[in-house]
Amino acid sequence: MKAAVYTKYGPPEVLHIKEVEEPTPHNNEVLIRIYATTVNRTDTGFRSARYFVSRFFTGLIKPKRPVAGSEFAGKIVEVGIDVKDFKVGDKVFGFEDVRSGAHAEYMTVAADGSMAKMPEGFSYQVMAPAGEGATYALSVITAVGIQKGQKVLVYGASGAIGSAAIQILKHLKAEVTAVCGTKNLKLIKLLGADKVIDYQKEDFTKVDETFDFVFDAVGKSSYGACKKLLTPAGKYYSTELGSYGQNPLLAVWFALTGSRKVIFPIPKINKEKMEYIKRLIESGAYKPVIDRTYSLNEIVEATRYVESGQKTGNVVIKVV
Ligand SMILES: NC(=O)c1ccc[n+]([C@@H]2O[C@H](COP(=O)([O-])OP(=O)(O)OC[C@H]3O[C@@H](n4cnc5c(N)ncnc54)[C@H](OP(=O)(O)O)[C@@H]3O)[C@@H](O)[C@H]2O)c1
């Protein structure tokens, strides 16, 4: 089968298209014919090994699993003998961040992994980007325990995580102030944000308002710059470690002092989250934002674009 593989960590150019052996499902796994996948920041983080810590999951010296790709949408073509919940012909989508393998014509996924049957009437290309941004956003929002009417500021509102966060927060009836660049103002309003701040025209850290939660979904702020935006019980979260790894360190410090002003939850990616996201999509509450679509042969170009940090929402890869 055709796959995008990498045998060493490095820039997007370490990826190349190659014929590799088709995987065989174990007893508790399904074999999926992939129709669409994505290039996301999880893939680029693992491939570049920008943070050394990621190598503890992907291989210390070189990648343990050469086929990249974490989000997928496709059709089941084979099931292991212990699989009860899926059958050949089921259309599924999901997010396999640990084992990867989605940048290929076929991949195997554990039947109890973060995968769900696709809702009726949605294409593979719409469902492939439903996993990463939404599960990360949902993990953080769940960890904070956002309630109806609470005020949330989302910085980096136009990324995969930010655009999903706005929609999930609005579904939970929070009051959302979103921060994005000029070109994305209209989109972010359409996603349901109550108020939009253009960071290219206004410094959002200077607004005369406080929030129950500041969600930095682009990792470009700091707790120091945002703390005046927080209510007394307000919380701050960033998708990046911050300079000198300050965000997880502050999270530990505030956990010890009991105030939990900075949180850094490890995302919990599982089947329940995929099922929740499926229901949001079915009900129209969440729609993954798609920026560009590439073919599998264009994986390097797609990866360069994602790594530019300028994609809006998600970048889809058509495999068939
Ligand atoms: N495993 C990992 O390491 C991992 C996994 C997933 C995500 N992440 C992190 O999560 C963050 C978000 O990822 P993502 O995929 O949701 O989004 P993304 O692709 O990184 O975000 C792109 C958006 O960020 C905005 N942006 C770019 N520069 C900005 C700036 N200086 N100030 C404010 N906004 C800026 C742009 O929107 P505008 O045009 O509106 O400015 C663009 O649409 C990233 O920091 C990423 O590294 C890490």
The ligand as a Tripos MOL2 file, in Angstrom:
@<TRIPOS>MOLECULE
LIG
   48    52     1     0     0
SMALL
NO_CHARGES

@<TRIPOS>ATOM
      1 N1          1.4050   17.4940   20.3920 N.am      1 LIG1
      2 C1          1.6490   18.7520   20.2440 C.2       1 LIG1
      3 O1          2.7630   19.1990   20.3480 O.2       1 LIG1
      4 C2          0.5170   19.6610   19.8840 C.ar      1 LIG1
      5 C3         -0.6060   19.0880   19.3580 C.ar      1 LIG1
      6 C4         -1.6380   19.8960   18.9810 C.ar      1 LIG1
      7 C5         -1.5350   21.2450   19.1390 C.ar      1 LIG1
      8 N2         -0.4390   21.7950   19.7080 N.ar      1 LIG1
      9 C6         -0.3040   23.2360   19.8710 C.3       1 LIG1
     10 O2         -1.5880   23.8200   19.9290 O.3       1 LIG1
     11 C7         -1.5760   25.0770   19.2880 C.3       1 LIG1
     12 C8         -2.7280   25.1970   18.3370 C.3       1 LIG1
     13 O3         -2.6890   24.2600   17.3150 O.3       1 LIG1
     14 P1         -3.8490   24.3160   16.2180 P.3       1 LIG1
     15 O4         -3.5880   23.2350   15.2710 O.co2     1 LIG1
     16 O5         -5.1580   24.4120   16.8900 O.co2     1 LIG1
     17 O6         -3.6940   25.7110   15.5460 O.3       1 LIG1
     18 P2         -2.5560   26.3300   14.6380 P.3       1 LIG1
     19 O7         -2.5770   25.7310   13.3200 O.co2     1 LIG1
     20 O8         -1.2570   26.3140   15.3130 O.co2     1 LIG1
     21 O9         -3.1160   27.8040   14.6430 O.3       1 LIG1
     22 C9         -3.1560   28.5150   13.5360 C.3       1 LIG1
     23 C10        -3.8200   29.8430   13.8500 C.3       1 LIG1
     24 O10        -3.0520   30.5620   14.8110 O.3       1 LIG1
     25 C11        -3.2310   31.9380   14.5760 C.3       1 LIG1
     26 N3         -1.9900   32.6610   14.8330 N.ar      1 LIG1
     27 C12        -0.8240   32.5480   14.1820 C.ar      1 LIG1
     28 N4          0.0860   33.3840   14.7110 N.ar      1 LIG1
     29 C13        -0.5390   34.0300   15.7260 C.ar      1 LIG1
     30 C14        -0.1530   35.0290   16.6590 C.ar      1 LIG1
     31 N5          1.0810   35.5540   16.6670 N.pl3     1 LIG1
     32 N6         -1.0430   35.4440   17.5720 N.ar      1 LIG1
     33 C15        -2.2800   34.9310   17.5600 C.ar      1 LIG1
     34 N7         -2.7190   34.0040   16.7240 N.ar      1 LIG1
     35 C16        -1.8570   33.5610   15.8080 C.ar      1 LIG1
     36 C17        -3.6300   32.0560   13.1100 C.3       1 LIG1
     37 O11        -4.8640   32.6710   13.1000 O.3       1 LIG1
     38 P3         -5.0980   34.1920   12.6780 P.3       1 LIG1
     39 O12        -4.9130   34.2230   11.1920 O.co2     1 LIG1
     40 O13        -6.4890   34.4130   13.0860 O.co2     1 LIG1
     41 O14        -4.0590   34.9630   13.3730 O.co2     1 LIG1
     42 C18        -3.8520   30.6440   12.6150 C.3       1 LIG1
     43 O15        -5.1020   30.4690   12.0250 O.3       1 LIG1
     44 C19        -0.1990   25.2220   18.6680 C.3       1 LIG1
     45 O16         0.5340   25.9930   19.5650 O.3       1 LIG1
     46 C20         0.3170   23.8250   18.6250 C.3       1 LIG1
     47 O17         1.7110   23.7480   18.6870 O.3       1 LIG1
     48 C21         0.5870   21.0240   20.0780 C.ar      1 LIG1
@<TRIPOS>BOND
     1     1     2 1
     2     2     3 2
     3     2     4 1
     4     4     5 ar
     5     4    48 ar
     6     5     6 ar
     7     6     7 ar
     8     7     8 ar
     9     8     9 1
    10     8    48 ar
    11     9    10 1
    12     9    46 1
    13    10    11 1
    14    11    12 1
    15    11    44 1
    16    12    13 1
    17    13    14 1
    18    14    15 2
    19    14    16 1
    20    14    17 1
    21    17    18 1
    22    18    19 2
    23    18    20 1
    24    18    21 1
    25    21    22 1
    26    22    23 1
    27    23    24 1
    28    23    42 1
    29    24    25 1
    30    25    26 1
    31    25    36 1
    32    26    27 ar
    33    26    35 ar
    34    27    28 ar
    35    28    29 ar
    36    29    30 ar
    37    29    35 ar
    38    30    31 1
    39    30    32 ar
    40    32    33 ar
    41    33    34 ar
    42    34    35 ar
    43    36    37 1
    44    36    42 1
    45    37    38 1
    46    38    39 2
    47    38    40 1
    48    38    41 1
    49    42    43 1
    50    44    45 1
    51    44    46 1
    52    46    47 1
@<TRIPOS>SUBSTRUCTURE
     1 LIG1         1 GROUP 0 **** ****
